Amino acid sequence: MATMPKKSALSDTLRSINESALSGDSGRALVNATETWFATVTECQREMMGFVSLRLGKDGETVRKMMGCKNLADVTAIHSRWIEETLRDYNAETAKLMAICTKSVNSGGRTGTGG
């Protein structure tokens, strides 16, 4: 799976804007908030892409199992387990995404890059 760099050209651009055009305190705060927002969105996208990949693999495996069933009772049992597992996975993913967003909000616009 392809990985995305942790630091982007956008981050460098925002920093250079901070150093030149937006030299006041409010300008720095705006740049820091924007940089934090982009970092958070990027982290959420990475997390969601990994989750979708994982779920597609599990869903495909479930379909393969169901296609191999000889009776409706086996299909129903597999489907029931799939529903339970899917709900657990989505709940866990939602908690991860909320943790990412909460961490971002709690940082107060600081990205850990000197902001």
C-alpha positions as CSV (number, residue, x, y, z in Angstrom):
1,M,0.0,0.0,0.0
2,A,1.3,3.5,-0.9
3,T,2.2,5.8,1.9
4,M,1.8,9.5,2.0
5,P,4.5,11.8,3.4
6,K,3.8,13.2,6.8
7,K,4.9,16.7,5.7
8,S,3.7,18.2,2.5
9,A,4.6,21.1,0.2
10,L,1.4,22.8,1.5
11,S,2.9,22.8,5.0
12,D,6.0,24.5,3.7
13,T,3.9,27.0,1.8
14,L,1.8,27.8,4.9
15,R,5.0,28.3,6.9
16,S,6.5,30.7,4.3
17,I,3.2,32.7,4.2
18,N,3.4,32.8,8.0
19,E,6.9,34.3,7.8
20,S,6.1,36.9,5.2
21,A,2.5,38.1,4.7
22,L,0.9,37.1,7.9
23,S,3.4,38.2,10.4
24,G,1.0,39.3,13.2
25,D,-0.3,37.1,16.0
26,S,-3.6,36.6,14.3
27,G,-1.9,35.7,11.1
28,R,0.2,33.1,12.8
29,A,-2.8,31.7,14.6
30,L,-4.7,31.3,11.3
31,V,-1.7,29.6,9.7
32,N,-1.4,27.2,12.7
33,A,-5.1,26.4,12.6
34,T,-5.0,25.8,8.9
35,E,-2.0,23.6,9.2
36,T,-3.5,21.6,12.0
37,W,-6.7,21.2,10.0
38,F,-4.8,19.8,7.0
39,A,-2.8,17.5,9.1
40,T,-5.9,16.2,10.8
41,V,-7.8,15.7,7.5
42,T,-4.8,13.8,6.1
43,E,-4.5,11.6,9.2
44,C,-8.3,10.9,9.0
45,Q,-8.0,10.0,5.3
46,R,-5.2,7.6,5.9
47,E,-7.1,5.9,8.7
48,M,-10.3,5.7,6.5
49,M,-8.4,4.3,3.5
50,G,-6.8,1.6,5.7
51,F,-10.2,0.8,7.2
52,V,-11.9,0.5,3.8
53,S,-9.2,-1.8,2.6
54,L,-9.6,-4.0,5.7
55,R,-13.4,-4.1,5.4
56,L,-13.3,-4.9,1.7
57,G,-11.0,-7.9,2.5
58,K,-13.3,-9.1,5.2
59,D,-16.4,-8.6,3.1
60,G,-14.9,-10.5,0.2
61,E,-14.0,-13.4,2.5
62,T,-17.5,-13.5,3.8
63,V,-19.0,-13.7,0.3
64,R,-16.6,-16.5,-0.5
65,K,-17.7,-18.4,2.6
66,M,-21.4,-17.8,1.7
67,M,-20.9,-19.0,-1.8
68,G,-19.5,-22.3,-0.5
69,C,-22.6,-23.0,1.7
70,K,-24.8,-25.9,1.0
71,N,-27.9,-24.7,2.9
72,L,-29.7,-21.5,4.0
73,A,-28.9,-22.1,7.7
74,D,-25.2,-21.8,7.1
75,V,-25.6,-18.7,5.0
76,T,-27.7,-17.1,7.7
77,A,-25.2,-17.9,10.4
78,I,-22.3,-16.5,8.3
79,H,-24.4,-13.4,7.5
80,S,-25.2,-12.9,11.2
81,R,-21.5,-13.1,12.2
82,W,-20.7,-10.7,9.4
83,I,-23.2,-8.1,10.6
84,E,-21.9,-8.3,14.2
85,E,-18.3,-8.0,13.1
86,T,-19.1,-5.2,10.7
87,L,-20.8,-3.2,13.5
88,R,-17.9,-3.8,15.8
89,D,-15.4,-2.7,13.1
90,Y,-17.4,0.5,12.3
91,N,-17.8,1.4,16.0
92,A,-14.0,0.9,16.5
93,E,-13.2,3.0,13.4
94,T,-15.6,5.8,14.5
95,A,-13.8,5.8,17.9
96,K,-10.4,6.1,16.1
97,L,-11.5,9.0,14.0
98,M,-13.0,10.8,17.0
99,A,-9.7,10.3,18.8
100,I,-7.8,11.9,15.9
101,C,-10.2,14.8,15.8
102,T,-10.2,15.2,19.6
103,K,-6.4,15.2,19.7
104,S,-6.4,17.9,17.0
105,V,-8.9,20.1,18.9
106,N,-7.1,19.6,22.2
107,S,-3.8,20.6,20.6
108,G,-5.2,24.1,20.3
109,G,-3.9,24.6,16.7
110,R,-0.4,23.3,17.6
111,T,0.8,20.7,15.1
112,G,4.0,19.7,16.8
113,T,6.0,21.3,14.0
114,G,7.1,24.3,16.0
115,G,3.6,26.0,16.1
